[in-house]
Amino acid sequence: MRVNIIILTRSHLRRRPPTLLHTSRQDASTHCLCGLPVDPSLPPPFTDTDLFSNRRRKCEVTQPGQACAYCKSRNVQCSFAVTNTTSNIKNTASSWHGPSPTSNDGDGLDLALWPSTSAPSNGIPPQDVCEELVRLYFQYIHDTFHSLFHAPSLMEDVRNGVIPRVILLSIISLSSRFSTDLYFAGIDPRVRGRQYAREAERLLDLRDISVTTIQACVLLGAFVITEGEALPESLYYSVACRLAMAIDLPNSPVSTRLEQETNIRIWWSLCMIDVWSSNGVRLPRSIVPRDDVPFPMEEVVFLEMRRENFDLPSPTMMQESAASLLTQMVKLNAILVEVGELNRAAAANQSFSFELYASVDSLTKKLDDWYANLPEQLKDTPENLRHYADLGLGYFFVAVYLGYYHYGQLLYYQYLHEDSYDEVSHAGYYAAKCKAHSTALCEILYRAYTHPGCEVYYTMVGHVLVIASTVQLHILLFSLDDSQVKLARSRLERNFEILTRLQTFWPTLDVCFTRFREFHKACQKSKESSFRLDRWMLQFLFEFAKPVGEKTDELAELHPWSMTDLGFSPYTL
């Protein structure tokens, strides 16, 4: 099978934005017969007719591993001269940038992307671009989507060219959208990662029972959900969870303390991911929770570790773990499990009971206790935000509190409907807490985007901000306090600015906008029933990657109204 390649050097790419290339007979003079790049210093050795004529002839190879007579006569590279082309893209820890390039510029693209004679390896950008892309991954993805790696060690592997290809390609599929390098000029950030993800999927070997395979599955799961594909995400995460349980990841044999801690962090990441993903597709969880796995150690200590360190203290000490941002995420995630179960029960029963009130009270205490028991340096204050930004962990700090405030608004959301029309003390109390959590979520995002090192751009920000925006919409519709109405309108405007910014990076933000507009339509039909916790609302709150259909409620009395009259309409944005 002939593979057509266009010759582009790195210098060409710097001047001309790369695009997905397709070849034709008109491009023939720039292609090698056997699909391998030709030396750009050589002139095109034959014409369009010469290139595509006589290709049914059998190649004559006089010695295994040598070029065929046809290619030798035209001084072009031959596929027979490569002893094992598939080994060049095998998922191993061998050097991914391949042999020394033959061109003078020393770098370039390769077969699966925009090729040149100096291709580092199949589907992988040049070295300097790869290093930037991995740094962007740690800046915008890692520790918000998941915690899978020790950043200093992985960066060292990238520099040394020993990072597994499936890992590097998967990382690039997520981080390339944030790059400002000319290498990606002219390419929509939302689609840059797709071809890298496809190549990583091809390299993924599920027979390789290893931590690398677990990491690759999580990375690819994170990619497909950015495309709005919730079920493939769940499948990737399920494989990762099963592998982790099969090898007993927290207790898997290791050679260094760093490797052990990394495995612990991966395990807890899987536990958290499993909750989000299973809620999103309404399927049982894949991983069995355990109480014998130590919490992750504090992040600064973890990042200071090195592979050559063997005898560092255990992370099981309470003080050490309590200061960990990831540990606090894990504790909050356990509360999210119960919040999801409570909301499903409430939506199914469509009635309030003493058992429901008791469950809400219990979860309220757990959320309050979580915050009360935090070390002072982890409390949500401007000073602590600046502190973690100075440590390079500002985005991680913000992600913890986005979770905390979002779980609170989920817990109390059901009381917004009751508070709108019933003068019941408990409904007003919990509705006020819902509004407080929504407002705090918005405010920490605003601070994050104005403080360098704290910006968060992962996809879940879009989902939690849409939910928070519906709470602000409730204030806009039902509050009798003009100052609160004004503030809610202002927050809605700022939230849409943030969502629009996120939409430039993530295709799944289209779903977020669609979901909010469906909610808007429901409010136009009947604001009295639009906040009722029913099955439609349950899907709206938890199935974040799935578009919601039109909300119907035959029992609701319709009172049409216009958001335009209130000075706010998502259709105008």
N, C-alpha and C positions, 0 to 999 in steps of 0.2 A: 504494500500500500504506500503510495506516494504522499509525503507530508510537505506541503509548500511553506517555505520560509521567506520572509522579507528581511533583507539586510538593513539593519539600522544600528549605527554605533551610538554610544552614549552621547557623543557630541551632537549627533543629529537629534536625539531625543530632547536635549536641553533646548534646542531651538524650535522644535516642532512638537506640540503636545501629542502624547501617545494616544492611540485609539485601538479598539479591537480590530485587528487586521484580517481581511479576507482577500485571497489572491484570485487572480484570473489569468486567462491566457495573455492578456495585455501586460501583465506583470512578469511574464515568464522569464525575461532576460535577467531578472534579479534573483532567480531561484536556482538552487542546485538540483540536479536531477534526482538524487536520492533523498532529498529533504533535509540535508545538513547544510549549515551556513558555509558559504564560500569565502575565501580571503578577500576583503574589500579592496586590497591593493591591486588585485587582478582585474583586468577589464572583463566585461561579459564575454565569455568565450564562444557563444553561439546565439543564434536567432531564435525567435518564437517557434518557427517551423522546425528547426533543428532540435529544440528542446523536447517537443512533444511528439516527434516522429519516432517510429521504430521502438516504442516502449514495450511492445509485446515480446521483444527478443529476450532470450534467456541470458542472464549475466554470466560472464566467463570469469571464474575465480581460480587462479592457478595455485594459490596457497591459502589455507585457512587464516583468517585474520587480516588478509591483504585486500586492497581495493580491487574491484573488478576491472577488466580491460577497458570497458567503455569509459569509466570515470578517470582511469589513469590517462587515457588518450586526451582527455579534456582538462586535465589538471584540476579536478574538483574532488572534494571529499566524498567518500563512498560509505554507505551504511555497513557494508561487509567488513570495513576496516575497523569497526567498533566491535569488540569481542562480546560485550554484554551491555547493550544500551539500557536495558531495564535496571541494571544495577545503579545507574546514575540517579535514579529517582526512588530508590529503595528507602524505606523508612528506617534508617539506622542513625547512629550517633556519629558517623564518619563525617569528614569535612563536607559541608554542603556547597562550598563555593568551587569545588572541583579543581582541575589542574590549572596551571598558570595560563592566563589568556594569551592568545597569539597576537592580538592587536595592541597598539601603542597606548590606548587610553586606559587599559587595565580593568575595565568593568563594562557592564552592559546587561541586556536582558536575555531571555532564553526561550526555548521552544514553546512553552505553554502561554507565554505572554508576548512581549515585543522583542523578537530575537535580534541577536548580533553575534559576531564571531567571538566576543569575549564573554559569553554567557557563563555565569557562575554555576548554575545547575538548573535543572528543569523547574520552571515556574517561580524562581526566586529572584527578586530584584538585586541590584548591586549592594555591595557590603555596606557602604555608608547609608544607603536608604534603609537597609534592613535594621541597622542599629537605631536609626531614628524611629522606625516603626515600632520596635520593641519598647523603646522609651515611651512612646505615645501610648502603647498598650498599658504600661504601668501607671501612666499619668491619668488615663481616662477610663480604663476598663477594670484592671485588676483591683481586688479588694472592694469593688462596688458590685460587679457581676459575681465574683467568686475570688477565692484565695487559693492559688494552685502552685505558686512558685516562690522561691527566694530570689528577689530581684537582683542582688549583686551577682549571684551565681549564674543566673540565666543570662545576664548581660555579658558576663565573662565567656559563656559558651557561644554567644553570638559573635563576639570579637574573635574567638579562636576557631570559629567555623565548625563546632561540634554539636550544635543544637539539632535535635531530630527534625528532619524536614517536615514531618506532619505537624509538629508543634509550631515551627516557624510559620508555615503557610496558614495555619489556623489563626495564629496571632495576627498576621497581616490582614486576614479577612476581616478582622474586627477593627484594627487600628488604622488601616490605610485611609479611611474616610476623614481622619483628622490631619492628615499630612498636608503641608503647604509646599512640599518639594515639587520642583518643575517636572519631575518624573511622572507625576499624576496630573499635570496641567491639562485642562480641557476635559477631564473625566468627572462625571457626576460623582460626588463623594458617596452617595447612597448606593452606588452599584460597583464601586471599586473592588470591594472584597469578594464578589461572587466567584470570579474565576479562581481565586486563591482557595476559597472554600471548596470548590469542586475538585481541585487537585488534591487538597488535603483529604477529602472524602475518598478519593481513589487510593490514596496511600494508606488509609486507616486499615490496620490488620487486626481484626477481632480475635485472631488466634494468638496474638502476642499478649499474653497475660502479664501485664506490667503496669507500673504507675504511669508510664508514658501514654499508654492506651487510655487510661482513665482520664488523664489530663486532656488528651486530644478529643475524647468524647464530650467532655464538658465545654471545651472551646467551640466545637462544632455545634453543640446544642445552643450555646450562647449566640452563635451566628444565625442559625435558622430561625430563632425566635425574633431576631431583628427584621426578618423578612415576613413576620406574621404567621409563621408555621409552627403552631403550638404542638401538634401531634408529633412531628419529627423531633422537635425539641425534647418532648417527653421520652421518646425512644432513645435518643442519645444519652439523656440523663439516666434512664433506667439501666442501660448497659453499664454506664460508669458506676452506678450504685451496686449493681450485681457483682461487678468485678471487684469493687472495694470490699464487699462482704466475703467474696470467695477467697481472697488472699488475706483476709483479716488485716486490712490496711493499717489500722493504728498500731498493731503489734507485729507488723511484717518485719522480717530481719533487715537490719540496716548496718551500714559501716560507720556512720557518723551521727552525732547528736543532731546536726542540722537536717539530715535526711529524715530522722525520726520526727522532728518538729514539723517539717514540711508535710509529711504524711498525715499528721494529726490535723493540720490546718485543711488539707484536702478533704479529710473525712468530715469535718464539721461543715465545710462548704457544701458537700454533697447532701448532708442532712438538711441544710437550709434550702438549697435549690430544690430538693425533692418536695418540700412543702409548697413552694410557689408553683412549681410545674404541675403537681398533681391537682392542686386547686384549679389551675387554669384549664385542665381538660376533664375535670370531674372523674378522676380515676384514683384507685388506692395508691398510697405511697409505696415506693419501691424499696426503700431502705428501712431496716428495723432499728429504731432508736436504741441506744445503749447508754447506760449510766456509769460504765467502767472506763470511759475514755477521758483522759485529762483535757481540761480546757486549753486553748492556745496560750502561749506566752505573750508577754507585752511586745508590741511591734518594734520598738526601738531596740530591745534586746535581740529580737529575732533578726533584724536587718544587720546588726553588728556581728552576727555569727559568720564563721567561715568554715569551709569544708574541712580544713585541717584541724579544727577544734573538735576534740573528742570527749572531753570531760567537763562539759558545762552543766550547771545545776538543772535539776528536773523542773519542768514547767508546772508541776502539780501544786506548788505552793499557792495558797489562796491569794496572798497579796500580789504575787506576780501575775496571776491570771486575771484578777479583778481589774487591773489597769489596762487590760488588752481590749482594744476596740472590737476585734473579732469575737472575743469571748462575750462581750455585751450584745453583739449581733445574735449570737447563738441563743443567749438567754431570752432575748426578745422574740426570736423565731418560735420558741416553745410556746409563748403566749399567743402568737399568731395562729398556731394549730388550734387552740381552744376557741379563739375568736371565730375562725372559719366554721368550726362545728356548731357553735352557738347560732351564728347567722343562718346556717342551713336549717337548723331546727326551727328557728323563728319564722323563716320563709315558708316552711312546710306546714306549720301549725296555723299561721295567720291569726294568732291570738296571743295575748300576753297572759302569763301565768306566774305564780309565785316562784316556781322553779326557774323561770327565765330571769326574773328579777334577782334571784339569789346568784345565778351564774354571772350576771352582769356585775353585781356587787363584788363577787369573788375576783373576776378579771380586772375590775377597777383597782382593787387592792394590789393585785400583782403588778400592774403597770405603775402604780404609785410607789410601791416598794422597790421596784427596779430602779426608779429614778432616785429615790431617797437613799438607797444603798450604794450609789455610785461614788467612787473617789471624787474628791472635789475637782480634780483636774479634768474630769470627764463630764462635768455638768455643762448644760447648754448656756454658755455665757460668751460674750464677745471676746473676752480675754482668753478663754480656752480655745476658741476658734483660731485666734491669732497664734496661740502657742502651737497648735497642731499644724497650722500652715507653715510655721517656721521649721517644724520637723519634717516637712514634706508629706504630711498625713492629713492635711486639711480636708481633702475630698473624702477621706475615710471617716473622719469625724462627722461631716455633713451627712454621709450615707447612713450612719447609725441613727441619727435623729430623724431623717426622713422615714426610716422604718418605725421608730417610736411614735411619731405623730400620725403616721398613716394607720398603724394598728389601732390607735385610739379613735381616729375618725371612723374606722370600720366597726369598732365595737359599739359606738354610740349612734351610728348612722340611722338605725331603725327608729330612733326617738324623734327624728326631725319631722316625720309625718304626724306623729301624735301631738307634738308640741305646736304644730301649726293651727290646730283647731280645738284641742282639749286643754283645759286648765288643770292639768294633773301635775302635782309638784315633782314627782320623780321624772316625768317626761321632760319638763322644763330644765331640771337639773342636768340630766344626761345630754339633752340637746345642746345645752350651753357648753358642756365639755366637748361635744363633737365640734362645735364651732371654734372653740379655743384650740383644739388640736389642728384643725384645718388652717386656722390663722397662723399658728406657730410654724406649721409646715411651710406655708408661703413665705413667712418672714425669714426663716433660716436659708431658704433658697435665694432670696433677694440679697442677703448678706454674703452668701457664697459667691454669687456672680459679681459682686463688687470687691471681693477680696482675692488677690492673686494667690493661686495655689489651692483654692477651695472649690473651684468650679466643678460641677458634676454634670456629665453629659451622657450617662448610661440610659438605656431605653426605659427602665422602670420609672425614671423621673417623670416621663410623660404620663404614665398611668396614674401615679399617685397624685400628680398635679391636676389631672382631669377630675378625679374624685374630690380633691380639695376645692376645685372650682365649682362643683355642683353644690357644695356646702355654702360657698360664698354666694352662689345664686339664691340659695334658700334665704340668706340674710337679706339679699336685695329684694326678694319678693315679700317677705313676711315681717321684717323688722319694722318697728314703729319709731326707731331712733334714727333720725336723719343723718347723724354723724356716722353711725354704723353702716347705713346704706351707702353713703359716699365712699367710705373706706372699702366696702365690699366691691363696689363698682371699679375702684382703682385697682384692687387686687386682681379682678378678672381681666382687666386690660393688661396688667403686667404678666399675668399667667399666660395669656395668649401670645405675648411677645416671646416668652421662654419656650412655649410649645412650638412656635414657628421657627425659632432658632434650632431646636432639637430636630425638627422635621427636615432640615437641610442635611442631616447626617443619617437618619434612620428611617427606612421605609415604613416600619411599624407605627410611626407617629401618624401616618395617614389613618390608621385604625383608631388612634386616640381621638383625632378630630371627628371622625365618623361617629364614634360612640357619644361624644359630647353633643353632636348635632341631633342624634336620635333622642338624647335626653331633652334637648331643647324642644324638639317636636312633641315629646310627651308632655312637657310643661305647657306648651301652647294648647294642647287638647284639654288638659285638666291639671292645673297646678295643685288642686286638692289631693290628687292621688299619685302625683308624679314621684313623691318621695316615699311611697309605701314600700316596705320591704317584702317583695314577692319574688317569684322565680326570675322574672325579668331583671329585677334590681340585683338579685344575687349574682346573676351572670354579669351584669354591668360592673359590680364591685370586684369580682374575683377572676373572671375569665378575661384577663387583660389583653390577650392577643387576638381575641375573637370579636368580630363586629357583632353588634346587637341589632336585632330587628326592631320593627315598630312595636311600641308598647301598647297593648290593648287591654282595656278593662271595661267590660260591659256594665259593671255595677257603678262605675264612677259617673257622677253627673258632670257633664262637660261645661266648662266656663272658659271659652276662648279668650285669649289676651295676647298682647304683643310685647315682646322684649324691646322692640324699637321705642315704644313709649317710655321705657325705663332708661333709655340711652345706652343700651348694650345689645348687640346681636352678633353671634359668632359667624353668621352668614356674611357679614360685611368685612370679615378679616381674611 
